[in-house]
Amino acid sequence: RIVDGINHMKDLGTKGLAKERVEKDKSMFGGQEMKGKTLAVVGLGHIGAATARDGSSLGMNVVGYDPGLSIESALKLPNKIDLKDSISAAIASADYISINIPYIKGENGTHGIIGKDVISGFKPNAVLLNFARGELVDSEAMKTFLDSGDGRYISDFPDDLLWDHENAVILPHLGASTEEAEDAAAAMAADTIKDYLQTGTIKNSVNFPNAALPNGPEGSIRMSVVNKNQPGVLASITEVFAKHNLNIMQQLNQSRGDVAYNVVDIDPSWDHDSVTMKELQKELTMTDGVLSSRVVFGTPGVGYARNIDGQYWV
């Protein structure tokens, strides 16, 4: 409606009628107040939490859903957010719905996660905001919803079924389209990779958990281990250290979906004649359920190793 209003005023301007009609024609482009409306935010990571805060600052009632909500993100949420236990519960009373989740293919992924079952629970005039990924929304189900009521779909992902629908607003993909945003995105990417290489810290990954272990004691050796997220694997990993009388000074274990990620600081003062660093890494990597390992710092040059179908690769 904003774009239509701008174009309308330009047209009136060419006819010399803009000043005369600027007040009279405003009713043609009426909208609704956002204050007091309910905003449902699906996915409460960095972007989702910021969306929730912005909605709250506009006087909206904010509800949210995120099964993997981290402590860091939770601390950034508005105080009055109402957290729900499912997407359907979050969207049931929502006037506006913002989806902020990653697109993950395959079984238990997020392809078409906003499908018929979810969309059927929308209010008839609900507005869905999708600036995450087009594949998250079932286009057929969304078209049926738009055909049957006064709802809206706003996205920057063109879709063959929805791009020209009268109740859809499809925008150019404007994310990071300013010079400042491009610089900030490049700096963030560089800092994220630097943190991972230097400390094993993971931030803003689409398929790994966020993980940040504080700096270890002076001289400690840090290792990271990626494993299948299944019972008993963590115990097997720590058993390797115990077997060789290595002291774990601090450790972190985080999981996301089928993947678990560990960061471990170990005391360097063990009997290196009983097991060398390279031998230790190989034993860890070849432990059942482990996918890869890396010596983050402490012993330069040992590096990265993978377990590929039972074969050790460095």
C-alpha positions in Angstrom: 0.0 0.0 0.0 2.9 2.4 0.7 4.3 1.8 -2.9 0.8 2.2 -4.3 0.4 5.5 -2.4 3.7 6.9 -3.6 2.8 6.0 -7.2 -0.7 7.5 -6.8 0.8 10.8 -5.6 3.3 10.9 -8.5 0.4 10.3 -10.9 -1.6 13.1 -9.3 1.5 15.4 -9.4 1.8 15.0 -13.2 -1.9 16.1 -13.4 -1.3 19.1 -11.1 -3.7 17.6 -8.5 -1.3 16.5 -5.7 -1.9 19.4 -3.3 -5.7 19.2 -3.8 -6.0 15.4 -3.3 -3.2 14.7 -0.7 -5.8 14.7 2.2 -8.8 13.5 0.3 -7.2 10.3 -1.1 -5.5 9.1 2.1 -8.5 6.8 2.8 -7.6 4.8 -0.3 -4.5 3.5 1.4 -5.5 2.9 4.9 -3.7 0.3 7.0 -3.7 -0.8 10.6 -1.9 0.2 13.8 0.8 -2.2 14.9 0.5 -1.1 18.5 -1.5 -3.7 20.4 -1.3 -6.3 17.6 0.3 -9.7 18.2 3.6 -10.6 16.6 4.7 -14.3 16.5 8.4 -14.8 16.0 9.4 -18.3 14.9 13.1 -18.8 15.5 14.7 -16.7 18.2 18.3 -16.6 17.2 20.2 -13.3 16.5 17.7 -12.0 14.0 14.6 -13.4 15.7 15.5 -11.9 19.0 16.1 -8.5 17.4 12.7 -8.8 15.6 11.1 -9.6 19.0 12.7 -6.6 20.6 11.7 -4.3 17.8 8.1 -5.6 17.9 8.0 -5.0 21.7 9.3 -1.5 21.3 6.5 -0.7 18.9 3.9 -1.7 21.5 3.2 -5.2 20.0 2.3 -8.3 22.1 5.2 -10.7 21.2 5.0 -14.5 21.3 7.8 -16.7 20.2 8.9 -20.3 19.5 12.3 -21.8 19.2 13.0 -25.4 20.4 16.8 -24.7 20.4 16.7 -21.4 22.2 20.2 -20.6 23.6 20.9 -18.8 26.9 22.6 -16.0 25.0 19.6 -15.4 22.8 17.1 -15.8 25.7 18.9 -12.9 27.5 18.3 -10.7 24.5 14.5 -11.2 24.4 12.0 -8.6 25.6 10.9 -9.3 29.2 7.2 -9.7 28.2 7.6 -12.2 25.4 5.3 -15.2 25.7 7.2 -18.3 24.7 5.2 -21.2 23.2 6.0 -24.9 22.9 5.1 -25.2 19.2 4.8 -23.2 16.0 1.0 -23.8 15.9 0.7 -22.4 19.4 2.8 -19.4 18.6 0.8 -18.4 15.4 -2.7 -19.1 16.7 -3.5 -15.6 17.8 -0.9 -13.7 15.8 -1.7 -10.8 13.5 1.9 -10.8 12.1 4.2 -13.9 11.9 7.9 -13.5 11.3 9.9 -16.7 10.4 13.6 -16.5 11.2 14.9 -20.1 10.9 17.6 -21.7 8.7 16.7 -23.8 5.7 17.8 -27.4 6.3 17.2 -30.1 3.7 16.4 -33.8 4.4 14.7 -35.7 7.0 13.7 -33.6 10.1 14.7 -30.5 8.1 12.8 -27.3 7.7 11.7 -27.6 4.0 8.1 -26.5 3.9 7.9 -26.2 7.7 5.2 -23.5 7.3 2.9 -25.9 5.6 -0.8 -26.7 5.4 -1.1 -27.8 9.1 0.5 -24.5 10.3 -1.1 -22.2 7.8 -4.6 -23.5 8.6 -4.1 -22.1 12.1 -3.5 -18.6 10.8 -6.0 -15.9 11.6 -7.9 -15.0 8.3 -6.1 -11.6 8.1 -2.7 -12.7 9.3 0.4 -11.4 7.7 3.3 -13.8 7.1 6.8 -12.2 6.9 9.4 -14.4 5.3 12.8 -13.0 4.9 14.6 -16.2 5.8 14.2 -18.7 2.9 11.5 -19.2 0.3 11.6 -23.0 0.7 10.4 -22.7 4.3 6.9 -22.0 3.1 4.6 -24.4 1.3 3.6 -22.3 -1.7 0.4 -24.3 -2.5 -0.8 -24.0 1.1 0.0 -20.3 1.2 -1.8 -19.6 -2.1 -4.9 -21.4 -0.7 -4.7 -19.2 2.4 -4.3 -16.0 0.3 -7.2 -17.0 -2.0 -9.6 -17.6 0.8 -9.2 -14.5 3.0 -7.6 -11.2 3.6 -4.2 -12.4 4.7 -0.9 -11.2 3.3 2.4 -12.8 2.4 5.5 -10.6 2.4 8.8 -11.9 1.2 12.0 -11.2 -0.7 12.0 -14.7 -2.3 10.1 -14.7 -5.6 7.9 -17.7 -6.1 6.2 -19.0 -9.3 2.9 -19.4 -7.5 2.9 -16.3 -5.4 4.9 -13.5 -7.0 1.9 -11.8 -8.7 -0.8 -12.7 -6.2 -2.8 -9.6 -5.2 -2.3 -10.4 -1.5 1.4 -11.0 -1.8 4.1 -8.4 -1.6 7.4 -9.6 -3.1 10.4 -7.3 -2.6 13.9 -7.3 -3.9 16.4 -9.2 -1.8 17.7 -6.2 0.1 19.6 -7.9 2.9 23.1 -6.3 3.5 22.5 -4.0 0.5 24.0 -0.9 2.0 27.8 -0.2 2.0 27.8 -0.2 5.8 26.0 -3.5 6.0 28.3 -5.1 3.5 31.3 -4.0 5.4 29.8 -5.2 8.7 28.9 -8.6 7.2 32.4 -9.0 5.8 34.0 -8.1 9.2 31.6 -10.4 11.1 32.5 -13.3 8.7 36.2 -12.7 9.2 35.9 -12.4 13.0 33.8 -15.6 13.1 36.3 -17.6 11.2 39.2 -16.1 13.2 37.5 -17.1 16.5 36.9 -20.6 15.3 40.5 -21.1 14.1 42.1 -19.6 17.2 39.7 -20.8 20.0 37.3 -23.3 18.6 34.4 -20.9 19.1 31.4 -21.4 16.9 28.9 -18.5 16.3 26.0 -18.1 13.9 26.3 -21.5 12.2 23.3 -22.8 10.4 24.0 -26.5 11.2 26.3 -26.5 14.3 25.5 -25.3 17.8 26.9 -22.1 19.2 29.8 -22.9 21.5 32.3 -20.7 23.3 34.7 -22.1 26.0 36.6 -19.4 28.0 40.4 -19.3 27.6 42.0 -22.2 29.4 44.8 -22.1 32.0 48.2 -21.0 30.9 49.9 -23.7 28.8 46.8 -25.9 28.4 46.1 -27.7 25.2 42.8 -27.2 23.5 41.1 -29.8 21.3 37.8 -29.8 19.6 35.8 -32.9 18.8 32.8 -33.3 16.5 30.6 -36.4 17.1 27.3 -37.9 16.3 24.7 -36.7 18.9 23.8 -40.1 20.3 24.0 -41.6 23.8 27.4 -42.8 25.1 29.7 -41.0 22.6 30.7 -38.2 25.1 31.5 -40.8 27.7 33.7 -42.7 25.2 35.5 -39.4 24.4 36.3 -38.6 28.0 37.3 -42.2 28.6 40.1 -41.8 26.0 41.6 -39.0 28.1 41.1 -40.9 31.4 42.7 -44.0 29.9 46.0 -42.1 29.4 45.7 -40.2 32.7 45.1 -36.9 31.0 43.5 -34.3 33.2 40.6 -32.3 31.6 40.9 -28.8 33.0 37.6 -27.5 31.5 35.3 -28.7 28.7 32.2 -27.7 26.8 29.6 -30.0 25.0 26.8 -28.5 22.9 24.5 -30.3 20.4 22.3 -29.3 17.5 20.2 -31.9 15.7 22.4 -34.9 14.8 25.7 -33.2 15.6 27.5 -32.6 18.9 30.5 -30.4 19.4 33.0 -30.5 22.2 35.9 -28.2 23.2 38.3 -29.6 25.8 41.3 -28.0 27.5 43.8 -30.6 28.8 46.7 -30.4 31.2 49.9 -30.6 29.1 51.9 -32.3 31.9 51.2 -36.0 31.1 53.6 -38.8 30.3 54.2 -38.2 26.6 56.1 -41.5 26.4 52.9 -43.3 27.1 50.9 -41.5 24.3 52.0 -38.7 21.9 49.7 -35.9 20.8 49.3 -37.5 17.4 48.5 -40.9 18.8 45.9 -39.3 21.2 44.3 -37.4 18.4 44.0 -40.6 16.2 42.5 -42.6 19.1 40.0 -39.8 19.8 39.1 -39.5 16.1 38.6 -43.2 15.6 36.4 -43.6 18.6 33.0 -44.9 17.6 30.6 -42.0 16.9 33.4 -39.4 16.4 33.4 -37.6 13.1 36.5 -35.3 13.4 38.9 -33.7 15.8 41.2 -30.7 15.8 44.1 -29.5 18.0 43.1 -25.8 18.3 46.3 -24.6 20.0 49.1 -25.8 22.3 50.8 -28.1 19.8 51.2 -26.3 16.4 51.1 -28.5 13.3 49.0 -31.4 14.6 45.8 -29.9 13.1 42.7 -31.5 11.8 41.7 -35.1 11.4 38.6 -37.0 10.2 37.0 -40.4 10.6 35.6 -41.2 7.2 33.9 -44.6 7.0 36.3 -46.0 9.6 39.4 -44.6 7.9 41.7 -42.0 9.5 42.4 -38.9 7.4 44.7 -36.0 8.4 
